[in-house]
Amino acid sequence: MVEVQSQTTSPRLKVIRMCTEIPMAIVSPTASEMRRRRRRHSRLMSNASSVVSAAAAGIPVSEKHKISNNEALMHMVKATIGGGFLAMPEAFHNIGIVMGIVGTVILGIAVLNMMSCIVRCSQTLRSGKYVDIILAEQNGKNAATNGEVDDKDDSKLPPKQRHSNKLVLPPMDYPDTVAAVFKYRALGRFAHLASFARNFTSTSLVATYYGVNIIYVCIVSSTCKQLVDHYTADAAVDSWSHSMHGLSIRWYPIFVSVLIIPVGMVRLIKYLVPFSVAANFCILAGTVVVFYFILFGDDRSNQIAPEEQAKLIVWPATRWTLFTGSALCSLEGVGMLLHIENAMSRPLELTGPPAYTLHKSMLVIITMNSVLGLFGYLRYGDQCAGSISLNLPQDNRLSEVIKLMIALGILLTYGLQLTVTADLAWQGLRSKLVKSMGGSTDSDDEAKVDDSSPKLTTYYYIMRFILIFGTILVAVAIPDIGPLVSLVGSVGFSMLGLIVPVFMETVWYWSDENDDGQEQDFCDGTTVTGESGTTAAVDGGPATTAVVSAGGAERRALSRGNCCHRFIRHVKNLILFLLGLLALVGGAFYNVRDIIARASGDSLSPNI
């Protein structure tokens, strides 16, 4: 067994003992140890971010209600229909028809490759040889905590389902998966970066999905302004409704905060799930009608000149980074990926045979985004708004109802999305509060401090209110949806969906490891700490030498093939890293510049 440097692990990485399948080579646990393990198991399975994220996608978390492959496919598709999806026509406006379709396909394939890597790494870490390593480390920590001395060497523990694909360890979220890859792969060379990798990924998740909440406020505010301006256009000069006509859009986030704050302050999951069901119905129904207006609508008020309808390729190429950000915001589902995998009855079929559920879902997602972007751009041309719903006709009752339904769906989803961000922020804040209250950051001491205590509850709702108020303030300062969607996609989703997975896969394939966790030489196939050389020295016969030589030649040929595959993979990762870096730096620069330019006045382009 390879020794791996011990690093601080998250409580979510704790092991659920399955005594019927994995015999433990330690003494029977005491009653206090069993209570401690039950508390850790309860905290693991009730992790708020996992539960709320699953609830936001309508994914059941009970073991008795696992979802099928087709249901997982629908959840993956449904998770992409939102602000980013509705911004695809505006994204095509920044790159053109030809490059828009080609770029969507290329980004879709890149996202599929990286999400497949995340799932495979998570599943491999929870099965096979890594069960031995993690269990041995966990048993050592438990023995040290209890003051027990384990006379058995971890390296002599019997193998436990070394070649099995069964997922033995409990589910891991995205940050824990990234940290575990850095800790346990490449023989622990990058274990010292595991804590940083987890914190960096968690921070990126918080910032990205907080940006999604800001986009939601902007969409609701823009829709309300459009409807108010339409119905107050013919108001009497001396009436109050006339004063509302043409009011700056910067006032509307403050107005809609009356609805956003109550929805965002809901904490209990059982009250949030019905909001998710209603939101999914509103957004899906609105998307269907949006396609109807694009393909079959006869709106004469929005007729534009043929030369303004569409361009094959948009220049300068610097605008392509704006397309990349918006497209990544629509194609990425990395925040929901592992939660969907954890809820599947056959999780191995998410990226593996025979179902390949993730591949099918990405095919549907790429097709939907390409179709909406293409036909929306052909229909509205340079007048494409940051959300295609804002381009629907204003003198049509059906379009007005659909605008309200989409705005309502976005509003009802706000609380669920904010709870994911609030939970990640609360994890860090809670440990500091517990320490200030005289406790320690030890898991057992934290368990004694109940989250339902009045003091912690008050701090939690204050933190949640500050987060809500922050989204409203940013929406007041940056009311335009298009650049904001592209900015979140360029910075957040390029980081989470491309750059972080590239580093994770690079570490995973850093060296060629055999089933015993031993590192093989990069090109000649020899093992750094192997047994074949010892066997040959003991036997020493001509026949044995010939067999060993034949086996060595076969291993060298296999290792050369692995070396070639690993080189190609690293080249691919370098290309994806450069693509993500270009989207991050270029998209951030041009979107921030665009936001500052548009924020200089109250008028937006296109006018809403």
N, C-alpha and C positions, 0 to 999 in steps of 0.2 A: 504494500500500500504506500502510495506516495504521501509524504508529509506536506501538508499545506499550512502556511503561516496563518495563525488564528487572527481574525479581525472581528471587530464588533459587528454583530449582525442585528437586523431588525427583528422585533418580536414576531413579525409576520412570517419569518422564516422558520419558526419553531416547528418541530416535527410532531405529527400526530402518530402515536404508536399504534401499530397494527399487529398485535401480538400473534394473531392467527396466521400471518403471512411472513413476519420478520421476527424470528426469535432473537431476543435481546440477551447479550452475554453479560448481564449485570445482575446484581442481587435484586430481590423483590423490593419494590418501592414502599416506603413507609406511608402512613396515612397523610401526613403533612405534605409529602412529595406528590401524592395523588391529587390532593386539593390544589396544590400549586400548578400542576399540569392541567387540571380542569379549568383553572382560571385563565391560563395561557391559551388553551384551546378555545375558550369562549371568546377571548379578545381577538383571536385570529379569525374566527369564523364570523364575528360581528363587526369586522372592520368597516367603518362607516363609508369610506371612499368606495370600497368594492360594492357594498350593498346599494348605496345611492346611485352609483354609476350604472349598476345592473338595473335598478328600478327606472332610471332615466331612459333606458332602451327597452323597457318592458320585459326584462329578462328575469325569470324566476330564479331565486337563490336557494330554494329548498332542494334537498337531495331527492325528494319524492317527485319533483316536477322538473326534471331535466328536459332540455329542448332537443329536438331532432336536428338533423343537418339542414333540412329545408327551412326550419324556423330560425336557425342560426344565420342562414343566408339572408332571410328577410330582415333580421336585426342588423346585420352589417349594412345592408342597403338603406334601411331606415335611419341609421346613425349618420349618414352622409347628407340627408335631405334637410337642409337648414339654410342659414345665411350664406354660407359658401356656395352651396348648390345654386341658389337663386341669383348669385353674382356671376355665373358662368358667361352669359351674353356680354357683360361688361368686360370680362376677362378676354374674350375673343376680340373685343374692340381694341385691345392693346396689342394684338399680335396678328390678326387676320384669319381668314378662313383656313387656308392650307396649313399654316404653321400652328393654328389653333388645334386642329384635329391631330396633326402629328405630335405636337407638344403634349396634348392630353394623353395620347397613347403611351408616349415615352415616360411621362411622369407616372402614369398608372402602372406600367411595368416595374418601374423603380420602386414605387410604393409597395407593390405586391411582393417584390423580392425581399425588401427589408422587413415587412410584416411577417412574411413566412419565416425569416431568420429569427425574429423575436419569439414566435410560437415554438419553433423547433428547439431553440435554446432553453426555453422555459420547460418544455416537456422532457428534454434530455436530462436536465438538472434534477428533475423530480422522479427519475427512473434510472435503472441501470447502475453503473458503478458509482455514480455520485451519491446514491443512497448510502453506500458504505461510508463515504467520506463525511457526509453531513451528519449521519447518525453517530459515528464515532466521535466527532467533534462535540455534538450535542450531549452525548453521554459523559464525556469528559467534563464539560461545563457543569452538568447536574451533579456529578460526583464531587467536584470542587466546591460547589455551592453548599452541599450537605456535609462537607468535611470528610467525605469518604475517599478512600484510596482504592483505586481499581488496579489490581495486580495484573490484569490482563492487558497485553499490548494491543493497541488499536489495529496495528498492522496484521495481527494474527486472528482477527475476528473472521468468522466464516463468511464467505460471499453471500450476499442477499439479493437474489434476482438480478445478477450482474448483466445478463443478456436479455432481460425482460423489458418490454415496452410499457408495462403497466405503470400508471402514474401512482407512486407510493406516497410521496411527500405532499403536503397540502398545497393549495394554489398559491402562486406568487403573483404580485402585481408587477407593473412595468419597472418601477425603480428597483425593486428587489431582484428582479431578473437581471437587470444590467449589473447590479452590484455583485450578484452571485457569479456571473460570467467572469468579471474581473478577479474575483477571489479564487475560484476553483479551476479555471482553465489556465493554460500555458504554465502549468506546474507552479502556480502562485506567483509568477514573476510580477504581475500587476495587482497583487492582493492589496498593496498599500494604497491603491487608488479606488478600492471598492467603496469606501465610505463617501469619498468625493463624488464618485459616479452616481451613487444613490441620491445624494443631496442635490446634485446638479440636475438630474432628471426630474426629481420632485419639484424643484424650483421652476423648471421649464414647464412642467404640467400646470402649476399654479398660474404662472404668467400667461400661458396660452389660453387656458380655459377662462381665466378672468377677462382676457381680451374678447373671447366669445360672448361673455355676458355684456360687455360694452357694445358689441355689434347688435345684440338683441335690443338694447335700449334705443340705439339709433334707428333700427328698423321700425319699432313701435312708434317712435316719435315722428319719423318721416311719414309713415302711413297716416297718423292722426293729423299732421299738418296738411297733407294733401286733401283729406276728406273735409277738414274744417274750411280750408280755402275754397273748395268747390261749393259747399253749401252756404257760405257767407258772401259769395260774390255779388248777389243781388240784394243784399240786406240794405235796409234804410240807413241813411247817412248818420242819423242821430242815435241809432240803436247800438246796444253793446256788442251784438254779433258783427256789426261792421268794423268795430275796433279789433276784432279777432282776425279779420281778413288781412292777409299779408304780414301777419306777425312773424317776427324772426323765429327761425326753427330752433334757436338756442333756448327759447322758453319752453319748448315742448317736453324735453326730458324732465324739467321740473314739474310740469303738469302731470305727466304719466307716472311720476314717482308716487303719486297717491295710490296707484294700483301696484306698482312694482315693489314698494316697501312691504306691504302686507304679504304678498306672495313670496318675496325673498326671505322673510323672517320665519317662515314655516320650517321647523327643524325635523319633526317626526316623519319617518319614512312612510308610515301608513297613511298620512295625509298628503304626501307628495305623489304617490303612485297614481291616484285618480287624475291629478293634473297632467301627468305624462300621457295617460290614455287619451284624454281629451285633446291634448296638444298634438299627438300623433295623427289623430283623425283630422283635425283642422288643417295641418300642414300638408298631409297627403292629398286631401280633397282639393286644397288650394293649388297644389302642383298640377293635378289633373286638369283643372280648369285653365290654368296658365298655359298649358300645352294646347288646349282648345283655342284660346284666343290667338296664340302664335300661329297655329296652322290654319285655322278656319275663320278667324275674326275678320270683320269688315269694318274696321274703325277708320273712318275718313279723316278724323281730326289729327291722327298721327301719321298721315301719309307723308313720306319724305322722298326726296329726289333719288332716282336710281343710283347716281354716283355716290350718294351718302349711305346707301343701304349696306354695302359690304365692300371690303377690300381683300384681295387674295393674300397679300403680305403687307404688314404695317411696318413702316420705318419711322424713326430710327430703331435699331435693335435694342437700345437701352430700355424701351418700353416692354420688351419681352419679359424682363424681370418682374414687372407688375402682373403679367399673365401668370407667371410661375407661382407667385404668392397666392393669387386667388384660386388657381387650380389646386394647389396643395391643400388649401383650406377646405376645398370641396371633396377631394379624393381621400384625404386622411381619415382613418378611423382608429388610429393607434391608441387613443384614450380608452376605447371600448373593447379593443381586441381581446385582451386576456380575460376580461370579464365574460365575454361571450364564450370563449373557450372553456372557462371554468364551469359554465352552466350547461355545456353540451353533454349528452348521454354518451357520445362517442367522440371525445375531444381529439383523439389521434387522427380522425378523418377531417379535421379542419384544414390541415395542409398536406395530408397524406391520402393514399388510396384507401378505398375506391372512390370516395366522394369528392375530395379536393374542394371542400366547401368555400374556402377563402378565394380560390382561383375563380370559381363560378361567380361569387359575389362581386369580385373586382371587375369581371367581364361586364356584369350588369351595370356597375357603377360607372365604368369608363364609357359605356354606351350611352347611359342617361345623361352624363355630363356633356359628352360630345354633341348629342342631339339637341339638348337645351341650349348650349352655347352657340351652335351653328345656326339653328333656326331662329333663336332669339336675336342674334346679331343680324341675320338676313332680314328680319322683320323690322327692327328698330334702328339698326345702323349705329351711327355716332351718338344717337340719343339714348343709348342703353344706360339705365340707371344702375346704382349699386345693388339694387334688388329688382329683379324683373317684374315683381308685382307692382312696383311704382310706375311701370310703363303701360299698365292696363288702362283702357279708356276710362275717363272720369264721368262720362254721361251715361254709363251703363249700370243698371242696378245689380246685375250679376257680378260684374267686376268689382263693384263696391262691396258686395257681400264677401267676395273672395279676399279682398284686401283686409277686411275686418277679421276673417277667419285666420289668415296667415299671421296677422298681428296678434290675435288672441292665442294662437298656437305658440308663437314665440314668447309671449308674455307668460303663459302657463309653464313653459319649459325653463324659464329664468331661475326659479327656485331650485330646481333639480341641478342645473349646471352650477349654480353658486354653491350648493352644498358640497359638491366635489372639491371646489376650490377652498371652501371654508374648512373642510375636514383636514386637508393637507396643511393649511395654515394653523389650525387648532392643535395639531400634533406637536408642533414646535412651541407654540405658546403655552400649552398645557403643562409641558415638562418644566418650563420656567416658573409657572404659577405654583406648581406643586413644590418646587424647590424653595420658592419664597415663603410658602406656607409652613416651612419647617420639615418637609419631607425630602426624599431623595429621588433620583431618577431611576432607581432600581424598579424592575417591573412589579415586584411584590409590594413595594411601598406605594407605587402608583395605583395598584389595584385597591389599596385601602382608601384612597381618595375617590369618592364616588362622583361621577360626572353630574349626577342629579343634585349635588349639594348646592345650596343657594348661591354661594360665592362663585363657584365655577360656572354655574348656569348664567349668572349675571354677566360675568366676563365673556362668556361665549356669545351671548346676544349682542353685547356691545361690539365685539369684534365683527359679528355678522352685519350689524347696522353700518359700521364703518366701511365694510366692503361694498355694501349696496350704495351707500352715499358716494363712494369713490367712482363707481361705474356711472352714476348720474353726472358727477362733475366732469369726467372725461368726455361723456357724450355731449355735454354743453360746450366744451372746448373744441371737440372734433365731431361735428354733427354729420359729416359726409360719410356714407357707408362704404363706397367703393374703395378709396384708399385705405380705410381702416381694415376691411376684409383682407386686402392684399398685404397689409403690414403684418397682421396676425399670422397669415399663411407664410409670409416670407421669413419671419423671425421664429415664430413658435413651431409651426408644423415642419418647416425645413430642418429645424433642430431635432425635434422629436421623431420625425419620420424618416430622415435621411442621415444626418450627421451622427447622432447617438447610435443608431443601429449599425452604421458603418464601423465605428470604433468597436462596438460589441462583437461584430462578426470578425473583425481583424484579430481581436484578442482570441476569439474562439478557435480560429484556424492559424494561430501563430505558430504552433508546432504540431507535429504528427504524433498523436498519442495512441498506444495500443489499448486493449481492453483492461489491462492492469494499471493504467494510468502512467505508464512509463513512456518517456519521450524517445522517439526514434530519430535517427540522424536524418538530416534534411534530404540528402540525395542518395546515400549508399545503402539505406535500408537497415543499418545496424542499430541495435538498441543501446541506449546509453547505460542502462542497468538491466541487462538481459540475462537469460538462462541458457541460450543455445550454445554460447561459447563454453560454458561450464560443462554442459552435456557432452560436447565433442571432446573435451579434454579428459573426461572420465572414461568414455567408451574407447575412443582412440582407434577403433578398427577401421579397415578400409571401407567396409560397407556402410558403417555409420558415418564415416567422413564423407562418402559420396552422397548419402541422404541429406546430411547437414549442408553440403555444398549446393545440392539441388534446391533445398529449402531456402538457403541464403540467396540464391539467384532469383528465386520466385519473389522473395521479400524485397530484394533490391529493385526488381522490375515494378512491383506494386508501389514501392516507396517513390520511385521515379515518377510514376503516374500521379501519385498523390502530390508530389512536389510540383508537377506541372499544373494540376488542378488548383493547388493553393496559390501558385503564382498568378494564374488567370483570375482567381477570385480577388486577390489583392489589387490587381489592375482594375478590375470592375469596381471595387470599393473606392479606389482612388478617383475614378471618374465620377461616381456618385457623390463622393465628398466634395469634389470641385463644383458639381452641379448644385449641391445644397449650399455650399459657401457662396456661390454666385447669387443664388436666390436670396440668401440671408443678407449679404452686404449690399448687393445692388438693389434688391427690393426694399430694404430698410432705408437706403439713401433716397431713392426716388419717391417712395411713398411719404416719407417724412417731409421731403421738399414739397410734394404736392399738397400734403395736409397743411403745411404752413402757408402756402400760397392761397389755398382756398379759405383758410381761417382768417385771412385779412379782411374779408367782407362777409356779409350775411347771405349773399347770393350764392347758389350752388349750381353746378353744371353736371347733369342737366337740371333744369328748374323743376322743383317739386313743391 
